Amino acid sequence: MIISLIIPTRERADYLKESVQTGLQIEDDQFELIVSDNASNDHTRQVIDAIQDPRLKYLNTGERISMRQNFEFALQHCKGDYVVYIGDDDCILPGQFRFLRQILEQHRPDALSWDRPTYGWPVDGYGKRTGSVKFQRNSLFGELETIDSKNAKQQLLECNIGALGPKPAIYHGCISRQFLRSIETQDGICFASSNPDVYVTYQAVLRDAHALHVAHPFTLNGYSPVSTGGAHHAYKAGDPRCKPAQMFQQENKQDFLCDAIGYAVTVPHAFFSTLETIREISPQEIDRPDYRAWYHYVLNSARAGDHETKQKLAEHMANYAEKTGTQAELAEASDTSVAVAGKIKKYSQRIEKLRTMMHRKRISAEIGGKNNALTAALTYDRVIGDDYSGILDGSRSRNFCWKAAMQRARESQFVARAA
């Protein structure tokens, strides 16, 4: 069974170099790593050419295309029975890969998702907790669980995004090729939305996919000044940090596919538009969503004081309400009862976050004077070790594994200080 790790990239060679190395640390000959270069003008090709590993495959789109098209392009050139996508400043945990394979081979799910810790690249002026990794008890050494697809579908349609719980994922998650083929359009397109990762997640939820989840990491979600995810709708239009998101939007407009509610200007707008895109193109009828809740969610997603975005959202929603005959739901979207429910939900999420703070630890990701995605992955692997094997075979408890990991974390800190 081949597992493909795909890294779409564009002009981030120095980040990509370390991300690729995390994959090549994996000792597995049924693994391939595909770098899908979106016509970069930097030294991306030279970085890849300097690496000698038959499992590494370099692709180049030949011209600048949208992120959706790059996802599609890479998928067409991979051989994996299972596919994982990560960003070019993210990393995979090589020491945990054998457990990922063990789960896939034993259970053969449509989808496998996992908790994903974060790693901030240490760039001056970019965050206070960069260059370190955090270990959280409730996100480590968890047992395999089946995602309640029926409940997830209901929560999605009702716009209870915070109550969705673990979701199937292809970005920092794993999807079977068999399932990906099942969602192809008549034209053979798998990713039929400008938000390809969200699209696959929602397709899996709406189609009741056999999806599993583990509260244990197999990847780290990196963030840096060049991250598309970190910049997307996070800053005001004039802020230079939003450049990756602006390029993302420009390339989306050149794509021949367009989502149901236009080009999203906020993340909630993207979520809603992706859902409606699936409902619009699906050969099977999908239940009607709670339009009032979705409209409220989207209309209140602009940053405080960002009147331009707020106006764009209002126009997009008004046009879509007219198209779908849901003007009444749009008019009700400002109902205070909906707003109060949202505040209660956010409050409960804050309480849960405070509870988890008692069982977590953060340590530096620096090794030998270097601090990057590779050192972060190696640090994480060193701390959690191979104890997850005991969870999978039932020979060890989660509490035992956590205590052992925290002992190794203290030892790692000591080694780092001594160096």
Secondary structure, 3 states (H helix, E strand, C coil): CCEEEEEEECCCHHHHHHHHHHHHCCCCCCEEEEEEECCCCCCHHHHHHCCCCCCEEEEECCCCCCHHHHHHHHHHCCCCCEEEECCCCCEECHHHHHHHHHHHHHHCCCEEEECCCEEECCCCCCCCCCCEEEEEHHHCCCCCEECCHHHHHHHHHCCCHHHCCCCCCCECEEEEHHHHHHCCCCCCCCCCCCCHHHHHHHHHHHCCCCEEEECCCCEEEEECCCCHHHHCCCCCCCCHHHHHHHHHHHHHHHCCCCCCCCCCCCHHHHHHHHHHHHHHHCCCCCCCCCHHHHHHHHHCCCCCCCHHHHHHHHHHHHHHHHHHCCHHHHHHCCCHHHHHHHHHHHHHHHHHHHHHHHHEEEEECCECCECCHHHHHHHHHHHHCCCHHHHHHCCCCHHHHHHHHHHHHHHHHHHHHHC
